[in-house]
Amino acid sequence: MGPGSNATPKDIDNASTIGRKIAEEGWVLLSGGRNEGVMDAVNKAAKQAGGLTVGIMPTSDPTTFSHAVDIAVITDMKSARNNINVLSSDVVIACGMESGTASEVALALKANKKVILLSDNEESKIFFKKIGKYNILIANNADEVIELVKNLLG
C-alpha cells in the first residue's frame, strides 16, 4: 500500500524493490492497482520478476489501471475499497505515507493485521506505533520488509 500521485522517488524505488522481492519469493502481490505512484511501481517490478499481481480497483475506469496488474478486481468503491485491500492481505506493507495509505494502515490495525511501515514520515511511525503497538513493525529498507514478512508468515 502506498501513495499514488504524491509518492516520492524514494517511495517508488522502495516499492520497485519490494515488488521484485515479493515475486522472487513466489508470493502474490495485492495492491490498489492504479497506474501511478507506489501501486504502479510495485506491480511493474513484480510483473517483470514473473510474479502474479492483483489490483483492487477503486473505479471501473480501465484507463486508471496499472498495465502490470494481472487480476483487476473492480470495486467502483473509491477509497472504501481500502478495507478490501487490507482484509485480503496476509501482511500489509505501507511504502510511503499519504491519507489513503494512512486509512489502510488504520483499517489493518482495526482488523488486527500486522503492518510493516517503510516511510520517511517519522510522525506517522510514532503515531501508528502508539495506536498499533505490537501490530506495527518498522522497516528501514526493502530488504528488512521482506525479512519481516518471512518471520511473520513463518
N, C-alpha and C positions, 0 to 999 in steps of 0.2 A: 504494500500500500504506500502511496506517496503522492506528492503534488503533481498536478498537470502542468499548466502553463507557467506556474511560479516555481517550478523545480530549478534548483541551482545546477551549475555544471558539475559540482561535486555529487549532488543527488543523482544526476544522470550517470555519472561514472560508477558510483556505488551500485546503482540499480542494474547496470550492464553486467558488472562482475557477479552480482547476486544471481541474476537470471541465468548466466552461463553456468555457474556452480550448481544451481538447482537442477538444471538439465543434466549436468555431468553426474549428479547423484542419482538420477533416474526418478526424481520426484516430479509431480505435476505442478505447474505454476498456475496459480489463480491470481488474477488482478482485476482492477477496474476496467481494463481492456481498451481504454481510449487511445487515440493516436497522438498523444502528447505527453511530455514530461517523463516521470518515472514509469508510468504504465507502458508507454511505447518502448522505452529503453529496455525494461526488464523482459518484455515479450520478444523483442527483436533478438536480444542476446540469447535467451533460452531457445528460441527457434533456430538460430544459427548453430547452436550446440546440439541440435537434434532433439530438443525437449518438446513436451506436449504443453500447450498453453490454453488456458480457459479465461475468457473475459466476461465479467458480469457487467453488462452494458447498461448505462443509465438512460439511454434513449434508444429509439428504434431507427435512428438515422445512421445508415451504414457508412456515411462519409466521416463519421466520428470514430469508427472502429480502427484499431491498430491492424495493419495488414499481417502482423505476425501472430494474431490470435487464431488458433485452430478451431476452438469451440466458443462461439459467441452465445451467451445466454442473454437474450433480450428481455429486459425487465420493463423498460419505459417508465421507471420509477424515480428517475433523477437520483438525488442523494439518498433516498430511502433504500436504495439497493445496497448501501453500505452494510446494512445488517446481514444481507445475504453473503456479502464478501467475507465477513468475519465468522459467521456461523458455518460456512462451508470450508473453512481453513483449519488445518491441524495446529498451526502456529501462525500468528500474524507478525509480519515483518514490516515495520514502518521505516521507510527510507526517505528521510526529509520530513518536514512538518509544515502543514498549512491547515486550514479549517476542516477540509474534508478528511484529511488523514487523522486529525485530532478526533473527529467524530467516530472514525473506525476504531481508533485505539480505545476510546471510551466505551463503545459498544462491545468490543472484545473483552474489556475488563468486566463489564456487566455480565457477560456470558461466561466468566471465569476461564477465559482463554489466556494462554501465555502470549506475551507481546515482546518482541525484540525491537528496541529503538536504535536506529542508526541515523543520528542527526547532529548538526552543529548547534541546534537550538537548545541551549542549556536550560532555559526556563521551562521548556516542555518536558525535559528529562526530569527535572526536580518535581514539577507538578505531577506528572504521571507516576513517578516512583512513590510519591507521597500517597496518592489515592490507590495505586495498584499494588503496592508493596511487593510481595514475592512473585506476582504475575508479570512484573515488568523487569526485563533484562536489558542492560545497556551494552551495546557493542561499539567498538571504536573503528572497525573496518569490516569489509565484506567477508573476509576470512573468518573473523570472530563470529559473525552472524551464522555462517554455515556450521561452525563447531557447536554453537549454542543449540541450533536446531537438531543436530545429530544427538546431542546429550538429552534433549527433551523428548525426542522420538525413540530413544533407546536403541 
